[in-house]
Amino acid sequence: MTGHPHVGVTDAFLGMPKFQTVAKVELANSVQRRNLAHATGVIRGKRAAVVDELENWEELRLAAEAIKDVALRRLDEHLEEFEANAIAAGAVVHWARDAEEANRIVVDLVRAEGASEVVKVKSMATQEIELNEALAAAGIDAWETDLAELIVQLGDDWPSHILVPAIHRNRAEVREIFLREMGKVGRPAPQDLTDEPRRLAEAARLHLRDKFLRAKVAVSGANFAIADTGSLVVVESEGNGRMCLTLPETLISVVGIEKVLPSWRDLEVFLQVLPRSSTGERENPYTSMWTGPGAGDGPRNVHIVLLDNGRTRVLADPKGRDALRCIRCSACLNVCPVYERTGGHSYGSVYPGPIGAVLTPQLRGTSSDIDKSLPYASSLCGACFDVCPVRIDIPSMLVHLRTRVVDESRGGMPSGEQLVMKAGGWMFADHRRLEAAGKAAAGAGKVLRSKRMGGKQVLRSLPWPASGWSGARDAPVPPTESFRAWWQRTGGGHEEDGHE
Amino acid sequence: MSEARAVIMGRIREALDDRPPVPEVTWRYGLPVGTGDLDAVERFIERVADYQARVDRVGTDGVGEAIAAALHAAGADRVVADAAVRATWPDSARWVADDNLTTYDLDSIDAVVTTATVAIANTGTIILDHGDGQGRRALSLVPDVHVCVVGAGQIVDDVPKAVARLIDSGLHTRPLTWISGPSATSDIELDRVEGVHGPRTLHVVVVG
């Protein structure tokens, strides 16, 4: 069951190599890079088209941001209100401090129903707590029913994108996985299966249909939990969500405590910004809403597990807590030049991309190599902030987390970078030292620009200790005259003369 | 009161002990948006068609015929519907009543006919509250063809009006299903395929 590393937010997480190490390997995967470039390009275009339709898009973003901030900054009150209303509607509410506690609650509920299997709707929260592994350990089969999650599960793989988790697989690979694996866990794929997406989707429909019809227990997450009604909302495309939320007798929803919205009317904002940001659609095919068990309609036993698992730690950081506004749309992944090239697996977490780079180290802490490196998995270009429907300032948060990582690693042997920064600090502290350094650089510039050196404009490698920096970058050739020297010579540019 | 709950509440209060200011939400709820150069019904029809759903518009007296034609076009023979639909359009199909049908029974039925409660023009969405005319949720989910009858008066311009209408009528806490086109996936190379687990054919009949 575990051909892949633990990438959740659990105690089992032992840490992957740092982002830059995995990214180097992933970058060499040209098939993945081509898939990702195509896929993110398509989805960027779709999103832009449907966002442009709305004249009030920026107002909607501001509203979404403000509503989430209201929810989070009075989180205790909103959770109490949600709980009271959900209970009044007939739901059972459970609380889980961490992944282990949440998994134990779910396993016990499934056992109490006498079930040996559950059907699952795609849910980031249950991936985060590695619920499937916990269910397997308890002898319970968990069937992922979202097409991409099915591909990931059958391929013993882990998701590389929040919205399209199997984005790293192409159609030929999917066909192979279906032909090889479906028969081991249920109805086999048709022998004449082709790699047409239509045929592959049909194979998934047939494979999962019987599992839906016989299921006694379903497990879901939720996109929103509404405080003033106690309702849950699930947004999806395929109808597998509706199957899970409707057909079984028992429904268990694992919901992060940050999912709460103050009021049902707030949905008018979020049901506009989420589908447009996520799949680039005006509205996703299916949105299901339920408030406790419905009379004679759907599951009779409705359980809600409210999950902390590090969220209160994020909430405690005034500069980091805005990350809890995230509605998991994945727009930031689709515009990120780093994600597009390295793919989701480099991030070593169920939360990849820019939002993963700020969320994962806050949820898991910054003690492992991968979590320390994630705040650096960005060029700080800012595209993620521009598209974020809840206006999370990811670039500023990355800088904040870099500071935290550096602060935490003070003491012990200084690194090369720390030495360079120290030397820089010493030089900038006194203008005479700076002028001397400028002259030295200008002298080097003259030499480097001379015909003998080929008159080049960039330096491909610098001597140690800067060699680490120039290993992946070109440095401009230093100018032949420093700005300070030029200023003195020309009286601040007033006596501009023929340059040498 | 569980221990976990007390601990989490304590953590939240401690996390917020800097008392971050609670912003004012300046958004004005429930405002009309408009439907541009088309009226609401025309916009709705355009947007439903854009999802690759079938859609047609008939007068009040043409509904029974339109339902029969939609079912015929989809090759549906055995058709389930709740009592209200069967009573209103008795001759439109070979009806199967929902007498405690199991999920397996439903899986052997070709199509379902429902009404809706609200529809949204700009997003091409129909909303079911699973009250009279719509049946329980499983009915409009398991059969592969869904024919949905929407009254022109049920169509609002955009999401804010739909949300306001559901709240005002007290329907918002019923089980709700928002449907925008047939079931779809883009999970394989982002190549859109209509039809996975939900009804692969959605046929909307607009009345009036």
Interface residues (C-beta under 8 A of the other chain):
Chain A: N35 H38 A39 V42 I43 E59 L60 L62 A63 A66 I67 D69 V70 R73 R74 L75 D76 L79 E80 A89 H94 W95 A96 R97 E101 T145 D146 L147 A148 I151 V164 P165 A166 I167 R169 N170 R171 V174 P197 R198 L200 A201 A204 R205 L208 R209 F212 L213 R214 T229 S231 S237 E238 G239 N240 R242 M243 L245 T246 L247 I257 W264 R265 L267 E268 V269 L271 Q272 T279 E281 R282 E283 N284 P285 Y286 T287 S288 M289 W290 T291 G294 G296 D297 G298 L306 D308 T312 R313 L315 A316 P318 R321
Chain B: S2 A4 R5 V7 I8 M9 R11 I12 R13 E14 A15 L16 D18 P20 P21 V22 P23 E24 V25 T26 W27 Y29 G30 R47 Y51 T103 Y104 D107 I120 N122 T123 G124 T125 H130 R136 R137 A138 L141 V142 V159 P160 A162 V163 A164 I167 H172 T173 R174 P175 L176 T177 W178 I179 S180 G181 P182 S183 A184 T185 S186 D187 I188 E189 L190 D191 V193 G195 V196 H197 G198 P199
